[in-house]
């Protein structure tokens, strides 16, 4: 078997990262390369399993503030605090031999690469086409509400029209983590999507409808109260790929993109996982300890479902292998969902 220079480089990087942790006989197995390089680490001496993350994205469009050392320290602190103060089944962060959450390795030329390690959660991925049970769906709703309740304990004032605003005395992570769903972030995403017109992925006509959709959502946000009850710590990337089926129930994993945002944005991403019947089950868990969502909140949640969907397109803009896929699907997304939405028809059970 021929080993390429790139593979040797990765092996060297992983070997270097592992030496910074209290492992006696580690064996590394590659998992995937997406927003991070990830490896399964087995310490054969102790039987313990870990997840090693090397924070170097596969594509430039996937690189963001979340890859910086302060942002990663905030993520590891969040996981540590969630484990200490809630019943959420999230991964435990692992400190390196220096007692730090983040390990910095150096490439040739002096480039810094940040690495983090988490304890492995035993479970399995949700299979293609697998339908979760009512209990699992309801439980996920409760877990998301638990995460958002934690966020409500963090005293943020929410975003303004120009970006997140922080109350005096608040010690949250607004400045070192991504933000989601604000007017500013939505306009930034719209700018990324406009690049698709130049690349010939989206037609000018479809983009005009996308622009109208974003304007409709942002107009609603102008009148939506931004306070700790609506804006705070969210996962930011709830997809089937970031859920794990365990003996204890569904676990939310991969907080790499966590940040500050509207709670309804997080709930909208989760709703997209389910069919129309399952969405009501999810919402029943999500609102178990709160009042049911209002019509205004459902309407805004529909908008966030569209924003969440467009976010994937923006995230993959630099990935040429997805361009044909996006080119094929964008016309349907616009005609079947954006057009009804701007005409004030409900798409909650359709998208």
RODO-2510 file (C-alpha; in nm, 4 decimals, decimal comma):
residues 351
     n   res          X          Y          Z
     1     x     0,0000     0,0000     0,0000
     2     x     0,1463     0,3345    -0,1076
     3     x     0,1453     0,6137     0,1511
     4     x     0,1206     0,9662     0,0086
     5     x     0,3076     1,2686     0,1397
     6     x    -0,0265     1,4103     0,2584
     7     x    -0,1053     1,0937     0,4544
     8     x     0,2418     1,0995     0,6116
     9     x     0,1874     1,4640     0,7037
    10     x    -0,1438     1,3814     0,8729
    11     x     0,0081     1,0855     1,0573
    12     x     0,2846     1,3111     1,1870
    13     x     0,0338     1,5752     1,2977
    14     x    -0,1836     1,3222     1,4809
    15     x     0,1183     1,1630     1,6472
    16     x     0,2365     1,5039     1,7669
    17     x    -0,1082     1,5964     1,9030
    18     x    -0,1466     1,2686     2,0930
    19     x     0,1817     1,3166     2,2808
    20     x     0,0256     1,6129     2,4627
    21     x    -0,2334     1,3935     2,6376
    22     x    -0,2045     1,1404     2,9240
    23     x    -0,2309     0,8330     2,7009
    24     x    -0,0045     0,5302     2,7416
    25     x    -0,0697     0,3187     2,4303
    26     x    -0,2824     0,5218     2,1864
    27     x    -0,4027     0,3941     1,8491
    28     x    -0,5546     0,6477     1,6089
    29     x    -0,8170     0,5768     1,3409
    30     x    -0,9261     0,8399     1,0881
    31     x    -1,2996     0,9290     1,0964
    32     x    -1,3590     1,2173     0,8543
    33     x    -1,2426     1,5575     0,7368
    34     x    -1,5133     1,8216     0,7246
    35     x    -1,4997     2,1390     0,9345
    36     x    -1,2352     1,9493     1,1361
    37     x    -1,0066     1,6501     1,0988
    38     x    -1,1390     1,3882     1,3406
    39     x    -0,9832     1,0677     1,4748
    40     x    -1,0972     0,7906     1,7052
    41     x    -0,8295     0,7324     1,9693
    42     x    -0,8107     0,4074     2,1639
    43     x    -0,5755     0,3896     2,4611
    44     x    -0,5067     0,0156     2,4582
    45     x    -0,3447     0,0374     2,8008
    46     x    -0,6588     0,1680     2,9749
    47     x    -0,9339     0,0744     2,7293
    48     x    -1,0493     0,4375     2,7222
    49     x    -1,1704     0,5893     2,3947
    50     x    -1,1469     0,9493     2,2821
    51     x    -1,2244     1,1798     1,9932
    52     x    -0,9293     1,3860     1,8691
    53     x    -1,0200     1,6937     1,6671
    54     x    -0,7607     1,8775     1,4598
    55     x    -0,9193     2,2114     1,3784
    56     x    -0,8291     2,2539     1,0140
    57     x    -1,1275     2,2722     0,7783
    58     x    -1,1435     2,0822     0,4497
    59     x    -1,2458     2,3981     0,2601
    60     x    -1,1790     2,7664     0,3164
    61     x    -1,5531     2,8440     0,3375
    62     x    -1,5749     2,6128     0,6409
    63     x    -1,3094     2,8039     0,8322
    64     x    -1,4349     3,0574     1,0808
    65     x    -1,4025     3,2173     1,4193
    66     x    -1,4875     2,8806     1,5767
    67     x    -1,1400     2,7493     1,4848
    68     x    -0,9504     3,0089     1,6878
    69     x    -0,7982     2,9203     2,0229
    70     x    -1,0247     3,1497     2,2312
    71     x    -1,3321     3,0059     2,0575
    72     x    -1,2205     2,6476     2,1201
    73     x    -1,1486     2,7231     2,4845
    74     x    -1,5016     2,8624     2,5096
    75     x    -1,6441     2,5460     2,3514
    76     x    -1,4557     2,3177     2,5899
    77     x    -1,5597     2,5325     2,8859
    78     x    -1,9208     2,5078     2,7699
    79     x    -1,9066     2,1269     2,7510
    80     x    -1,7410     2,1129     3,0931
    81     x    -2,0127     2,3348     3,2417
    82     x    -2,2982     2,1470     3,0721
    83     x    -2,1653     1,8238     3,2165
    84     x    -2,1367     1,9821     3,5607
    85     x    -2,4675     2,1664     3,5796
    86     x    -2,7193     1,9866     3,3525
    87     x    -2,8437     1,6380     3,2686
    88     x    -2,7478     1,6737     2,9028
    89     x    -2,5632     1,3761     2,7545
    90     x    -2,2767     1,5694     2,5968
    91     x    -1,9107     1,4815     2,5538
    92     x    -1,6626     1,5450     2,8340
    93     x    -1,3638     1,7601     2,7327
    94     x    -1,0137     1,6328     2,8141
    95     x    -0,7306     1,8521     2,9392
    96     x    -0,3813     1,8017     2,8013
    97     x    -0,0704     1,7365     3,0090
    98     x    -0,0331     2,1092     3,0721
    99     x    -0,3871     2,1309     3,2083
   100     x    -0,5163     2,3213     2,9047
   101     x    -0,8306     2,2515     2,7029
   102     x    -0,6611     2,3385     2,3727
   103     x    -0,3370     2,1938     2,2384
   104     x    -0,1386     2,3959     1,9838
   105     x     0,0752     2,2081     1,7312
   106     x     0,3033     2,3712     1,4781
   107     x     0,3388     2,2979     1,1081
   108     x     0,6454     2,3617     0,8972
   109     x     0,6752     2,7359     0,8539
   110     x     0,5381     2,8009     1,2009
   111     x     0,1642     2,7756     1,1243
   112     x    -0,0339     2,6960     1,4382
   113     x    -0,2957     2,4200     1,4409
   114     x    -0,5290     2,3868     1,7401
   115     x    -0,6322     2,0425     1,8629
   116     x    -0,8852     1,9313     2,1241
   117     x    -0,9803     1,5964     2,2733
   118     x    -1,3155     1,4701     2,4036
   119     x    -1,4162     1,1512     2,5785
   120     x    -1,5859     0,9086     2,3404
   121     x    -1,9606     0,8529     2,3797
   122     x    -2,0635     0,4953     2,3074
   123     x    -2,3452     0,4901     2,0569
   124     x    -2,4213     0,4782     1,6884
   125     x    -2,5072     0,7178     1,4104
   126     x    -2,8671     0,7478     1,2933
   127     x    -2,8918     0,5302     0,9832
   128     x    -3,0078     0,6544     0,6446
   129     x    -3,3880     0,6437     0,6418
   130     x    -3,4086     0,5409     1,0083
   131     x    -3,7185     0,6647     1,1897
   132     x    -3,6653     0,7569     1,5527
   133     x    -3,9190     0,6499     1,8118
   134     x    -4,1714     0,8921     1,9613
   135     x    -3,9811     0,8706     2,2907
   136     x    -3,6491     0,9594     2,1243
   137     x    -3,7992     1,2549     1,9371
   138     x    -3,9758     1,3866     2,2473
   139     x    -3,6554     1,3428     2,4496
   140     x    -3,4543     1,5409     2,1951
   141     x    -3,7044     1,8244     2,2329
   142     x    -3,6569     1,8186     2,6096
   143     x    -3,2780     1,8142     2,5725
   144     x    -3,2837     2,1135     2,3406
   145     x    -3,5058     2,3005     2,5849
   146     x    -3,2567     2,2114     2,8612
   147     x    -2,9716     2,3574     2,6542
   148     x    -3,1704     2,6730     2,5850
   149     x    -3,2678     2,7049     2,9505
   150     x    -2,8949     2,7047     3,0251
   151     x    -2,8598     2,9819     2,7650
   152     x    -3,1336     3,1844     2,9345
   153     x    -2,9261     3,1867     3,2497
   154     x    -2,6595     3,3777     3,0556
   155     x    -2,7657     3,7410     3,0614
   156     x    -2,7420     3,8570     2,6995
   157     x    -2,9513     4,1346     2,5548
   158     x    -2,9681     3,9815     2,2090
   159     x    -2,8585     4,1195     1,8716
   160     x    -2,9285     4,4624     1,7344
   161     x    -2,9731     4,5409     1,3676
   162     x    -2,5956     4,5648     1,3342
   163     x    -2,4994     4,2641     1,5438
   164     x    -2,5040     4,1086     1,8902
   165     x    -2,5008     4,3546     2,1763
   166     x    -2,3671     4,2561     2,5181
   167     x    -2,5001     4,3853     2,8460
   168     x    -2,2504     4,5403     3,0804
   169     x    -2,1171     4,2832     3,3231
   170     x    -2,2010     3,9805     3,1097
   171     x    -1,9114     3,7350     3,0736
   172     x    -2,0429     3,5269     2,7832
   173     x    -1,8655     3,4340     2,4592
   174     x    -2,0381     3,6603     2,2056
   175     x    -1,7124     3,7986     2,0689
   176     x    -1,5253     3,4685     2,0285
   177     x    -1,8005     3,2387     1,8991
   178     x    -2,0243     3,2497     1,5884
   179     x    -2,3676     3,4139     1,6001
   180     x    -2,6788     3,2822     1,4268
   181     x    -3,0040     3,4199     1,2950
   182     x    -2,9465     3,7903     1,3569
   183     x    -3,0169     4,0455     1,0869
   184     x    -2,6458     4,1023     1,0427
   185     x    -2,5702     3,7315     1,0092
   186     x    -2,8570     3,6848     0,7649
   187     x    -2,7258     3,9673     0,5457
   188     x    -2,3760     3,8161     0,5564
   189     x    -2,5190     3,4822     0,4429
   190     x    -2,7104     3,6553     0,1642
   191     x    -2,3819     3,8028     0,0429
   192     x    -2,2253     3,4550     0,0374
   193     x    -2,5180     3,3168    -0,1608
   194     x    -2,4902     3,5999    -0,4149
   195     x    -2,1521     3,4544    -0,5092
   196     x    -2,3482     3,1569    -0,6416
   197     x    -2,4977     3,3779    -0,9118
   198     x    -2,1513     3,4797    -1,0299
   199     x    -2,0456     3,1146    -1,0336
   200     x    -2,3523     3,0183    -1,2362
   201     x    -2,4935     2,7959    -0,9597
   202     x    -2,8058     3,0075    -0,8989
   203     x    -3,0076     3,2060    -1,1518
   204     x    -3,0603     3,5814    -1,1003
   205     x    -3,4353     3,5136    -1,0819
   206     x    -3,3966     3,2613    -0,8007
   207     x    -3,1584     3,4889    -0,6157
   208     x    -3,4101     3,7746    -0,6371
   209     x    -3,6612     3,5501    -0,4572
   210     x    -3,3961     3,4513    -0,2028
   211     x    -3,3301     3,8204    -0,1362
   212     x    -3,7044     3,8810    -0,0881
   213     x    -3,7229     3,5860     0,1527
   214     x    -3,4357     3,7174     0,3628
   215     x    -3,5926     4,0647     0,3682
   216     x    -3,9205     3,9147     0,4905
   217     x    -3,7449     3,7294     0,7732
   218     x    -3,5359     4,0306     0,8738
   219     x    -3,8463     4,2502     0,8828
   220     x    -3,9959     4,0075     1,1350
   221     x    -3,6778     4,0190     1,3430
   222     x    -3,7045     4,3969     1,3620
   223     x    -4,0220     4,3445     1,5671
   224     x    -3,9132     4,0312     1,7538
   225     x    -3,8100     4,0955     2,1169
   226     x    -3,4401     4,0257     2,1680
   227     x    -3,3800     3,9339     2,5290
   228     x    -3,2432     3,6381     2,7297
   229     x    -3,5716     3,4505     2,6756
   230     x    -3,5184     3,4480     2,2973
   231     x    -3,1406     3,4712     2,2415
   232     x    -2,8453     3,2917     2,4003
   233     x    -2,6282     2,9797     2,3832
   234     x    -2,7366     2,7404     2,1066
   235     x    -2,5872     2,4306     1,9424
   236     x    -2,6093     2,5897     1,5984
   237     x    -2,5811     2,2711     1,3905
   238     x    -2,8466     2,0181     1,4884
   239     x    -2,8576     1,7644     1,2051
   240     x    -2,8997     1,3875     1,1970
   241     x    -2,5206     1,3615     1,1640
   242     x    -2,4745     1,5410     1,4957
   243     x    -2,7043     1,3125     1,6928
   244     x    -2,5960     0,9844     1,8462
   245     x    -2,8209     0,6941     1,9494
   246     x    -2,7058     0,5688     2,2903
   247     x    -2,8483     0,3317     2,5514
   248     x    -2,9497     0,6379     2,7554
   249     x    -3,1203     0,8101     2,4631
   250     x    -3,0283     1,0561     2,1876
   251     x    -2,7137     1,2600     2,2521
   252     x    -2,6319     1,5924     2,0879
   253     x    -2,2682     1,5870     1,9762
   254     x    -2,0286     1,8120     1,7841
   255     x    -2,0635     2,1550     1,9438
   256     x    -1,7935     2,2854     1,7078
   257     x    -2,0314     2,5446     1,5627
   258     x    -2,2031     2,6405     1,8877
   259     x    -2,2523     3,0086     1,9474
   260     x    -2,5045     3,2744     2,0396
   261     x    -2,8301     3,2879     1,8503
   262     x    -3,2060     3,2763     1,8557
   263     x    -3,3336     2,9638     2,0303
   264     x    -3,5917     2,9316     1,7544
   265     x    -3,3059     2,9021     1,5028
   266     x    -3,1777     2,5945     1,6883
   267     x    -3,5275     2,4476     1,7152
   268     x    -3,5832     2,5113     1,3433
   269     x    -3,2715     2,3143     1,2521
   270     x    -3,3901     2,0230     1,4638
   271     x    -3,7420     2,0360     1,3143
   272     x    -3,5944     1,9838     0,9670
   273     x    -3,4796     1,6374     1,0757
   274     x    -3,8360     1,5146     1,1169
   275     x    -4,1464     1,4561     0,9068
   276     x    -4,4677     1,6497     0,9706
   277     x    -4,6051     1,4139     1,2373
   278     x    -4,2728     1,3947     1,4165
   279     x    -4,2391     1,7740     1,4283
   280     x    -4,5369     1,8004     1,6616
   281     x    -4,3803     1,5359     1,8870
   282     x    -4,0530     1,7291     1,8923
   283     x    -4,2317     2,0539     1,9771
   284     x    -4,4261     1,8834     2,2553
   285     x    -4,0927     1,7940     2,4173
   286     x    -3,9390     2,1320     2,3428
   287     x    -4,2273     2,3198     2,5053
   288     x    -4,2935     2,0697     2,7872
   289     x    -4,1840     2,3173     3,0550
   290     x    -4,2840     2,6369     2,8723
   291     x    -4,5849     2,7856     2,6989
   292     x    -4,6692     2,6549     2,3488
   293     x    -4,5139     2,8494     2,0639
   294     x    -4,7226     3,1404     1,9348
   295     x    -4,8232     3,1864     1,5699
   296     x    -4,5576     3,4574     1,5447
   297     x    -4,2936     3,2175     1,6761
   298     x    -4,3989     2,9387     1,4385
   299     x    -4,3873     3,1851     1,1482
   300     x    -4,0383     3,2983     1,2480
   301     x    -3,9326     2,9386     1,3021
   302     x    -4,0346     2,8655     0,9424
   303     x    -3,8094     3,1509     0,8330
   304     x    -3,5228     3,0080     1,0354
   305     x    -3,5841     2,6693     0,8723
   306     x    -3,5164     2,8404     0,5402
   307     x    -3,2130     3,0250     0,6814
   308     x    -3,0795     2,6968     0,8210
   309     x    -3,1242     2,5336     0,4787
   310     x    -2,9587     2,8213     0,2931
   311     x    -2,6767     2,8069     0,5456
   312     x    -2,5743     2,4679     0,4102
   313     x    -2,5524     2,6123     0,0584
   314     x    -2,3396     2,9030     0,1820
   315     x    -2,1208     2,6657     0,3865
   316     x    -2,0504     2,4513     0,0773
   317     x    -1,9951     2,7381    -0,1667
   318     x    -1,6219     2,6650    -0,2023
   319     x    -1,6854     2,2912    -0,2454
   320     x    -1,7084     2,2473    -0,6232
   321     x    -1,8244     1,8872    -0,5858
   322     x    -2,1556     2,0216    -0,4445
   323     x    -2,2166     2,2873    -0,7091
   324     x    -2,4215     2,0664    -0,9428
   325     x    -2,6236     1,9385    -0,6482
   326     x    -2,7034     2,2962    -0,5431
   327     x    -2,7746     2,4059    -0,9002
   328     x    -3,0269     2,1250    -0,9374
   329     x    -3,2060     2,1814    -0,6052
   330     x    -3,2165     2,5586    -0,5700
   331     x    -3,5038     2,6145    -0,8188
   332     x    -3,7247     2,3706    -0,6236
   333     x    -3,6295     2,5274    -0,2909
   334     x    -3,7275     2,8692    -0,4230
   335     x    -4,0520     2,7756    -0,5989
   336     x    -4,1836     2,5214    -0,3486
   337     x    -4,0868     2,6922    -0,0228
   338     x    -3,9612     3,0505    -0,0614
   339     x    -4,2479     3,1657    -0,2846
   340     x    -4,5219     3,0351    -0,0498
   341     x    -4,3353     3,1771     0,2496
   342     x    -4,3172     3,5331     0,1164
   343     x    -4,6850     3,5009     0,0232
   344     x    -4,7600     3,4272     0,3910
   345     x    -4,8446     3,0590     0,3495
   346     x    -4,7298     2,8173     0,6204
   347     x    -4,4425     2,5837     0,5257
   348     x    -4,3762     2,4387     0,8716
   349     x    -4,4995     2,0922     0,7749
   350     x    -4,3784     2,1111     0,4139
   351     x    -4,0089     2,2048     0,4199
***
